[in-house]
Amino acid sequence: MKTFARLIGYLSCFFWAHFTCAQIEVNGAAQFKVLADSAQRIKTPMMGYRVVLGFDSDKSLIDSLKLSFQEKNPRIEAYIIYEPPNFRFVVGDYRTEIEALGLVKKLPPEYPIMLVQKMPINLPRID
């Protein structure tokens, strides 16, 4: 009998909550504007550093360079950026130039070039 009464109670709460209509009035327009402005700032790209490991007008060469890098370094982000007439192969998302230079020192000298360049980055990986 108690379980039946509980069931009726739960069902009545469900239907009451489901069919109740409400209106919400917003009185804090200035505070929402501040939040919206901060959300726009988050969407703007963050400036940081990446390491340029190669550039060429032949995309297949850059693609093979990226594949070989990712096989050896799966935890480092790798990107191909097209700036006419060349494709650039860049790696990493570093907030400081010192972090990017640390990657340059760890990499073997098999890459055509190793330049640290300031550019918009994604948020670095946490893991």
N, C-alpha and C positions, 0 to 999 in steps of 0.2 A: 504494500500500500504506500509506503514511504517513497519507493522508487517511482511509482506512478505519479505521486504528487510532485516530486522533483522534476520529472519529465514534463509535466504540465507547466511548471514554473519556468523551466528553461525555454520551452516553446513560446510561452507568452512573452518572455523577455526578448526572444529573437524577433517575433512579429512586431512588438512594440518598437524596437530599435530599427527594424527594417522599414517600417512604414511611417516613422516620425519624420517630418520635414522641419528644417530649421533654417534661419537666415543668420548670416554672419556679417557684422558691420566692422569695417576696418577703420581705426582711428589713428593709426601710426604711419601715415604716408611718408614722412621724412625718414623714419627708421628703415622702411623698406627701400627707399632710394639709396641709402647708404649700403644696404646689403646687395642691391643690384649692381652698384658701382664696384663693390669689392669682387663680385662674381665676374664682372667684365675684366678686371685686372688679372684674375686667375687664368682666364682664357688667353690672354696675351702671351706670346712665347717668351720663355725664360732664356736669357742670354747665358751662354756658357762656352765650353770648349770641346772640340772634337779633333781627332787626329786624322789627317788626310794621308791615306796610304797609297793612293794612286789616282791618276786621271788620264783619260785618253778619249779619242773620238770613237773608238771601236767598243761598242757596248758589250760584245761577247768577251772581250779581254777583261773588262771590269767585272762582269758577272762571274767569270771563272776565279778572279781574284777574291771576290766576296765569298764564293762557295768554299774556297780553300781556307780562308780566314775563319769562317763560321764552323768548319769542321774542327779546327784546332782550338777555337775560343768560343764555345757556344754561349757563354754567359755575358759576352760583351755585345752590345747592340751594334749592328752594321747597317749602313745606309748607302744608297746610290743616289746622287743628286745630279740632275741634268742642268747644266748652264751652257747654253749654246756657245761653241760647237762641241764641248767636251762633257763627258760623264766623270764625276768625281766619286771616289770610293772613300767614305769617311766612317770612322768607328768611334763609339763611346758617347756618353752624355755626362760630361764632367762640369762641375760648377766652378772649379778653379783651374788655372793653368798648371799649377803644380801637380794636380791629380793627372792631368793629361800627359804631362812630361814623364810621370811615373810609368804610364803605359808604354810610352816610347822607349824607355830604358828596358822594359821587360820583353818587348817584341824582338824577335830575331831579325837580322839585317837582310831578309829576303824580299822585303817590299821595296818598290821603286823609289818612293819618297816617304818621309815621315815628318809631316809638318803639323804643328799645333795651330789651330785656327779658331778664332772667336766667331760663333754663329748661334742662332737660335737652337735650343736643345729641348728634348723631352725630359721629363723628370727622371732622374737616375733610378736604376733598380735598387730595391732595398735588400734583396737576398744576396 
